[in-house]
Amino acid sequence: MTTMQQKGKRLDAPTKSPIEIEIAHLRGLDLRGLRARWQSVFQREAPAHLTRHLLFSVIAHRLQADRFGDLDHTTRQVLDRTVAKEERSEMSSRLASFDQKRAELTPGTVLVREWYRQSQRVMVMADGFAWNGQTYDSLSKVAFAITGTKWNGPRFFGLRDKASRSKIAIRP
């Protein structure tokens, strides 16, 4: 191997670790795939109320904890005391409420937002949001496409709080 080839090898991007590869793979899984992965990691079914984001986060945490070590005993005690203060039923109802807020938009719903005196219409699709002939996987990406600035998508479209939800034009 020549000196030039050796230098080229040293300049190559570092290879990803197996845990990074596994987490990258998780990112590409849909809800069904994450539920299957949960089953293989935890040896039981995933709780029905968990969203895709939470499933991904919990699985990724478990994989990293298994590989690098979990929380120390003191930290676990602090977290256990915190969780014990709130009854499980309260926690479950809060999580269910969060899921309902995310599930309110049914496919076919049209969100209307005025931006710089132009009406922006976004249709909720089964696999994302359609705007201007393109499909986006989140409202935040649609808001960015419209404004060129990073926004919280639900906030941009007035879906964040009940007061603004009653003012926004939502057409089924």
N, C-alpha and C positions, 0 to 999 in steps of 0.2 A: 504494500500500500504506500502510495507516495505521501509526501508531507502535506500536499494540498488536499488529498483525500482524507487524511487524518484530521486536518483542521475542519473540513466540511462536516465530518462526523461530530466533532465537538460543538459545532454551531447548530446542529439539528435541534429542533424543539424537544424538550424533555418528554419522555413517554408518560402516558397517564398511568396511575396506579390502578390496580384491579378495583378498588373501591370507587374511584372516580369514574371508571368505565361503567360499573354497575349503577351508580347514581345517574349517569347520563342516560343509560338504558331506561331507568325508571321514568325519567322525564318524558320519554316518548310513548309511554303506555297510556292507554285510555282508562276509563273508570273500571271496566271489566278486567283489563290486564292488571291493574293495581290491586283489585280485589283478589285475583288469583295469586299474585305475588305475596299479598298479606297472608293468605292461607298457607303458603309454603314457608314463610318466615315465622309466623306465630302459631302455626298448627291449629288454627281455628278460623272461622269466618270473620270477615271484617264487620264491625258494627254498621248497620244499615244507614245510619244518619251521617256518617262521615263523608265529607266532600272529597273530590279528587285531590285537591290541594292538601287536605289534612292526611289523607291516606299516604300520599307521596312523602310528606314531612315525617310522619311517624315511621314509615318503613326505612327511609333514608337515615333517620336517627338510630334506629335499631341496628342497621347494618354497620354504621360507624361505631356504635357502642360495642358491638360484638368484635369489631376489628381493633379498635384503639382503646377500649375500656369504657365503662359506664361512669355515671356520676358517683362521687365518693359518698360515704355513709352520711356525713353531716349534711351535705346538700340535699340528699334524699329525704332526710328527716324534716328539714325546713319545708320542702315541697309537700310532703305528706301532711304536715300540720296545716299548711295553707289550704290544701284541698279538703281536709277534714272540716274546715270552717264552713264550707259551702256544701250543702247536701247534694248527693248525686242527682236527685230529681231536679233540683234547681239548675245544675250544670247541664243536664240533658235537655231541659226546656230551653235554656239559652242557646244551646247548639242547634236544636230543632228550629228555633226562631231564626237563627242565622241562615240555616238551609232554606227556610221558606222565603226569606228575602231574596236569596239568589235564584230561587225557582219561580219567582213571580212572573218573569218574562217568558211567555209561551211563544213558540215559533209562529210567525205571522204577525206579531205585534210590530207596529211601526212607531219608532221614537222620533220626535220632531224637536229640533233645537235650532234656534236662530243664532247665526254666527256672522258678524260683520254684515248685517242686513240681508243675509241669504239664509233661506230655510234649508236645514240639513236634515234629511230623512234617512233613518237607519232601520232596516228590517231585521228583526230577530229571526234567525234561522236555527234549525236543529243542531247545526254544527258550528255556529258562530253568529256573526253579524254582517249583513251585507250593506255596503255603502259605496256609491259611485262605481258600481260594476265590479267591486272586489269583495271578497269575504275575509273577515278578520276574526281571530279567535278570541278577542276580548274587546269590551267597550273602550278600554284605555287605548288600545291600538287604533281604534276608529277615531277617538278624540285627538290622538297625536296626528293622524293623517289629515284631519280637518284643520287643526290649529298650528301644527308644526312645533308644538310644545307638549311636554309630558303632563298629562292630567290623570286624575283618578276618573276612570270612565263613568262609573255610576254617578259620581258627583257632577261631572260635566253635563250629563243628561238629566240631572235633577232627580236621581233615584235614591239618593243617600238618606234623606230624612222624610218623614211622612208629610210635613208641611209642604215641601217642594214637590213631592210626588202628586199631590192633589192639584197642583198648578200646571204640571207638564201635560202636553198633549200626547196621550198614548192611545193609539187606534188599533183594535184587533183586526 
